[in-house]
Amino acid sequence: MELRGSIKGLASTFPKRKILIELETDGRLEDIEKLQGKDLDITFKVHREKRSLDANAFLWSCLGKMGGVLNEPIYDMYLYSLEKYGKFIRIQIIESAYEDLKRMWRHTKINDDFVGLNPFTGEKETYLEVLCFFGSSTYNSKEFSRLLEGVISDMEQMGLERPTDEHLKAIIEEVEKRYEKAEIHDRRTA
């Protein structure tokens, strides 16, 4: 069961030093009562409004048009756009760990390789400097707007028709409103 709610009260027990948490949620009492007294796995994370499907669909539509002109799969266009306009971190890892790292990220790109001493074994090993790109679903409104505007700029350079300014403005405003609403909610519950 996954619910949305907020913490309304905290207390600490003594001497066991357990934490008592009072929650307010939108769940149904009868569903929650069934869990009372049971050993639960509990996860807390700050609620974020999801970006509208319109904004995501709009991005993917633009990527599809570009991919059609270049005869490239839409997902490859997405990865290209993440590299060009997205956010990433730079990581240095032992070469043998690269396949595991790739499974953890939306997209990775080897930027450089070098030989260095392993700090644990003292032996020489090959290291990779890897750029790890975040997927657009993790972006805030500013980051998503930058990605979308970059994709639209690429469309124009390819001679594709730019979406109307009104349509683009409406999409970006919708994304920003959703994030503002989530940030206001976060501040109120903090």
N, C-alpha and C positions, 0 to 999 in steps of 0.2 A: 504494500500500500504506500503510495506516495502522496503527501499532502502539502499544502502551502499554509504557512502560519507564521507566528512570531513568538519569541520568548517573552513572557510577561513577568516571570519571577525566578530568582535564583536563591538557593540557600546551600550551605555546606553542613554536613552532619559531622558530629564529633563523637567518638574518636576515630571513626573509620575513614573520615575525610572523603565521603561520597558527596556528589553534587545532586541536589534536588532541583529539577527544572519544571516550571509551570509554563505550559504552552497554550496558545490560543490558535485554533485551526478551523478550517472550513470543512473538516471531515464530519462524518455522521457518527453520532454518539454510539449507536449500536455496533458499528464496525470497529470502533476503537476499543469498546468494552471487551470485545473478544480477545484483545491483545494484552489486557491488563494482567500483570503477574507473570507474563512470559518473558523469556530471555530474547531480547531483540537486537538486531544490528541497526544502529542509528547513525544517520549521516545528516549533517547540517551544512547547507550551502546557501549563500545569499541568492534570493530570487531575482531573476533577470527576465524582463519581457522578451519574448522571442521576436526576432525581426519578422516583419510581415512576409507572407508567402508572395505577395505582389512584388516586393523589392527583390527577393531572391529569384523569382521567376523572370523578372525584368533583366537581372544580371545574366542569367543563363540564356535568355533569349538573345541578348547582345553577343554573348560568347558563341552561340550557335550560328548566328549570321556570319561572324568572322571566320569560324571554322569551316563554314560552307564555301566561302570565297577561297580560303587557303587549302581546302581539302584536308583539314586536320580534324581529328576527333574533338568534340566539345570539351572533354575533360582535359585534354592536352592544352587547349586554349585557356582553361581555368588555371592550370598549373603555371603556364607562361605568365598570366596576369598576376598571380600571387608573387612570382619572382620579381616582376617589374614594379608592382604597386603595393604589395602586401607587406606584412611585418614578419620578421624572422629573428632568430638568435643564432649566434655563431658558437659552435661547440668544437672542442678538440677531443678526439677519442682515439683509442687504439683501433687499428684497422679491422681487427677481428670482431669488433663490436658493431660495425656499421650496419649489418643486416638487422640486428635487434633494434638499433636506433631508427631505421627506416619504418619499422612497424609502428612506432610511437608517434610519428608525425605525418601530417597531411602530405608533405612534399619535402624532400631533402636534396641537396646538391653539394657535391664535393667541391670545395673551393681550392684546396691545396693539400699536399701531403709532405711529410718530413720524417726524418729519423730522429728519435730522441731516446733518452734513458727512461725506462719504466721505474717510477719511484718506489715500487714495492720489491722488484726483483733486481734492479740495478742493471738489467740487460737492455741492449739496444732493441727498439721496436719501431715499426712504421706506424705513424699517427696520421690521422686525417683531420683537416679543418673542414667542418661541415656547416652549411647554412640550413637551418631547420625552419620551415615555413609553417605558420599557423593557418588553419583553415578559416575561411571567411565567417563561419558560424561563431567564431570567438571574437569577432571584431566589434568595437563600439561604433556608434553612429559616425564619428569623424573618420575612422579607419575604413568603414564600409563605403562611405561617400567618396573617399579618395580612390578606392578600388574601382567603384562604378564610374566615376568621372574619367579615370585613366582608360578604362575599357572603351568608353564612348569616344575619347580622343583617338584611340587606336582605330575605331570604326571609321571616324572621319578621315583619317590618313589613308585608309584603304578605299575611300570613295563611297563608303556605305552611308545611307541616310541617317543623320543624327536624329534621335528621338526629339520630339518637340520640347522646348524649354519648359512649358507648362507641365508636361507629363513627367519629365525628369525632376522638376522642382517638387511636384506633388509626392513622388516616390521618396526623395531625400527628406522632405519635411515629415513624412509619415515615419520613417526610420528614426529621425531625431526625436519626435514626440514620444515614441515608444521607449527610447532610452532615457529621456527626461523623466517620464513617468516612473520608470524603474529606479532611477537615481533618487527621486523625491521619496519614493517608498522606502529605499534603503536608508536614507537620512532619518526618516521618521521612526524606523524600527531600530536604529543604532543606539 
